[in-house]
Amino acid sequence: MKLSVLQDNKHTDAEKENRLKEIDIEIHQTEEIMKHDLEYRGLLMP
């Protein structure tokens, strides 16, 4: 995802930077959801 944003020539550097920040937030949120799910299932110690 990040690579396609960096290679995109249709947007400004500022727009690319904002999108990269959004991707980082989405990745972090997904990691937290997956971690919570594993804890709930008893497969990961809190």
ABEGO torsion letter per residue (X at the ends): XAAAAAABAABBAAAAAAAAAAAAAAAAAAAAAAAAAAAAAGABBX
